[in-house]
Amino acid sequence: MIGTRGTLRHMRTRIQNVPLLFCPVCHRVEIHHLIEHEYELLAEYAHGDGALDVNFDDFVDVKHIADLYDNCVNVEDEDPVSVLRNQIDMALDLLSFAKSISDAEWEEQLKTRLQVLSRRYNRLQTQDKNQLGRLK
């Protein structure tokens, strides 16, 4: 999962700058577990007040914000190539472990993950080369 911040909708209220975890393969988005309770409270109060837009940072003091993404492999504002390399390395490590415990189902899931990540990595590398060619 990649640590990021994003906007979520709770009924008619948009809540911006919510700490999130995002999977680059399956595109699953989760509210970070350390602020989930605060998010739910803010969402209910904002909806009850009829607010259409709310900034999470304006209402929730997250003193441990630096700790929020400690267990993430990557954070969104990192270099995209570096993020993909780290994701691929992690998936390869997990694939090796899955093979060592003979978990065929997990192996297949990791192989699928690696295919998706590899395609994205190759696409990003091609885009970078094209951009460098245009700059010359």
Secondary structure, DSSP 8 states (H G I E B T S, - for coil): -EEEEEEEEETTEEEEEEEEEE-TTT--EEE-TTTHHHHHHHHHHHHHHT-SEEEHHHH---TTHHHHTTT-SEETTS-HHHHHHHHHHHHHHHHHHHHHTT-HHHHHHHHHHHHHHHHHHHHHHHHHHHHHHHH-
